[in-house]
């Protein structure tokens, strides 16, 4: 079955939608926890299910290097391999090729690079990336794109975009009509409004099953990052899910939702957790700070996770100070739950038409962080 | 309430017992997962409860250094601090003082040492160790003992034992009559049968609420280790729980049970897990071995943990190879579950009188490891 998407309600540009995939339904706006190598760091599939995650995001670049597509395919595809039986989206790995891989050589046909793990030579083309994701059996596949860092001059950005648009056509052609799931196009164009709009105009006729905004959070500041969403969020096809790649803070996400975005992913909840930063109803807590040494208050009294109410801040402080592995696990569950609960609030706001009326959830009784460090 | 212990059934020297503590009942023989700093490495209290753990073991040496007894007491004692509301035993830390602490100076009154964490000077005496454990509110407290490594000559071992016996008297006197829980004595005497028997004779009249066999697994081989249990296991007071400290493999535990021991602890299931060694019904599996790269079989088809049946060996192999933190968590749950399930089997065998009749569980359809590396 192909993807199905319906918009159930709107509030300004914000949409409350439902995306049906081969492995289940995703109520949108939705956050996709990142399991780069097939598992969210520190969590089991039970933890992720119990947290209410509707979908997991994984990464084709990393899975291609280890354990390899052949192995995953032989184990029943990515669902059999990971034991996660709800929807899975794989990023194509374009971003990782340009941020992690060594000695990469870009040409019009694709990109050749050396694995950052063992130096093995690997080649990605729009066609191989589609084929690999089909072999994995993912619910949502992402096209290969060229994702340049910021800053970049407009001429180079235009050249990069031209390549991505060329790859978009080839990826779309390579996607089999009878393949379960769907292929998303990625709109590039860096920090230039004209390029971004040109990208939308060129991508729309290709009829992808969803559209992503890529090339954000690549070195630009928050104003430009949000600017891109404001320029094109509402221009993307209305009847397709829209995905803002790699963002971000709860505020970034709420901003994206208010400009018509449906799907989000970010390593932030897991990465912050490993650094001892907890997302709570009171804002971001740096649990390693000495002030928490004997603080008996719960990790997050408003969390939907019973253990966030049962464990004290003093105990998690202690586990971080003593470098206990349990510290990372507990903090990750707290943060992933926070993001998923936050998305639930946003969905309710859009449904009730109160997202735009009442402004930021930050002003609500249980606000997300207002003092979040940049990643 | 003091501890209550009753022997429900016997099979040869083996006992099927029930130990009632302020925080609940422990069906014996029982294994106590080790949460040195208040949590089993990688697990939450939910994980440990769901695994069926009846009691957690923690360590006074480590908790004294971090976060300190004052902090734990202010948070409601060790149960409030850890959020583990079932029974807790703390080891006195005698072993850690002699294996981890720096610049230790032993005298007849106690031992002074430098913290291995920050170099702070700390002094333990039999009285302070009892007092600290009372302040923590543990269910089972252990006396301070002198735990010499092996090999040691008999004269030095006798001197060490004399000190431990002196400390035993003082610890027993220091234990308040109205304190909830109970204090266990520790029988030392190294690898010398005469010293061990002398220790039993001297300790028994002190009327501890339980008796531990200490000073094993300190460098001696398996024969001597088991020899100590055979010499004195059955000589310890019949109406008190018997605890074999720091052991061991499933075979060691079964051997201990068959010689009348009721309680066990060991870091082995958690430590082996971190090194990628899984205890399964098929024996110990070294999951990092290349042979598991594409092995679709479950981690342990006979585990009581549903995820051990859901996750493939190939996936856990992949998580270890890519150094994902989830690897440690999953392997730890597998191993702790294995130990707890193994104890359940042993209890059933003693109840049905088939422990001694049928020999090692190794010969049963679902045997524990037969090829276990020494720790």
HADDOCK unambig.tbl for C-alpha pairs under 7 A between the chains (distance, minus, plus):
assign (segid A and resid 41 and name CA) (segid B and resid 324 and name CA) 6.37 0.50 0.50
assign (segid A and resid 41 and name CA) (segid B and resid 325 and name CA) 5.76 0.50 0.50
assign (segid A and resid 41 and name CA) (segid B and resid 326 and name CA) 5.68 0.50 0.50
assign (segid A and resid 42 and name CA) (segid B and resid 325 and name CA) 5.02 0.50 0.50
assign (segid A and resid 42 and name CA) (segid B and resid 326 and name CA) 4.14 0.50 0.50
assign (segid A and resid 42 and name CA) (segid B and resid 329 and name CA) 6.75 0.50 0.50
assign (segid A and resid 43 and name CA) (segid B and resid 326 and name CA) 5.70 0.50 0.50
assign (segid A and resid 44 and name CA) (segid B and resid 326 and name CA) 6.81 0.50 0.50
assign (segid A and resid 67 and name CA) (segid B and resid 318 and name CA) 6.39 0.50 0.50
assign (segid A and resid 71 and name CA) (segid B and resid 294 and name CA) 5.94 0.50 0.50
assign (segid A and resid 75 and name CA) (segid B and resid 296 and name CA) 6.15 0.50 0.50
assign (segid A and resid 81 and name CA) (segid B and resid 315 and name CA) 6.04 0.50 0.50
assign (segid A and resid 82 and name CA) (segid B and resid 315 and name CA) 6.51 0.50 0.50
assign (segid A and resid 83 and name CA) (segid B and resid 310 and name CA) 6.49 0.50 0.50
assign (segid A and resid 83 and name CA) (segid B and resid 311 and name CA) 6.03 0.50 0.50
assign (segid A and resid 294 and name CA) (segid B and resid 71 and name CA) 5.93 0.50 0.50
assign (segid A and resid 296 and name CA) (segid B and resid 75 and name CA) 6.15 0.50 0.50
assign (segid A and resid 310 and name CA) (segid B and resid 83 and name CA) 6.51 0.50 0.50
assign (segid A and resid 311 and name CA) (segid B and resid 83 and name CA) 6.04 0.50 0.50
assign (segid A and resid 315 and name CA) (segid B and resid 81 and name CA) 6.05 0.50 0.50
assign (segid A and resid 315 and name CA) (segid B and resid 82 and name CA) 6.50 0.50 0.50
assign (segid A and resid 318 and name CA) (segid B and resid 67 and name CA) 6.42 0.50 0.50
assign (segid A and resid 324 and name CA) (segid B and resid 41 and name CA) 6.37 0.50 0.50
assign (segid A and resid 325 and name CA) (segid B and resid 41 and name CA) 5.75 0.50 0.50
assign (segid A and resid 325 and name CA) (segid B and resid 42 and name CA) 5.01 0.50 0.50
assign (segid A and resid 326 and name CA) (segid B and resid 41 and name CA) 5.69 0.50 0.50
assign (segid A and resid 326 and name CA) (segid B and resid 42 and name CA) 4.13 0.50 0.50
assign (segid A and resid 326 and name CA) (segid B and resid 43 and name CA) 5.71 0.50 0.50
assign (segid A and resid 326 and name CA) (segid B and resid 44 and name CA) 6.83 0.50 0.50
assign (segid A and resid 329 and name CA) (segid B and resid 42 and name CA) 6.76 0.50 0.50
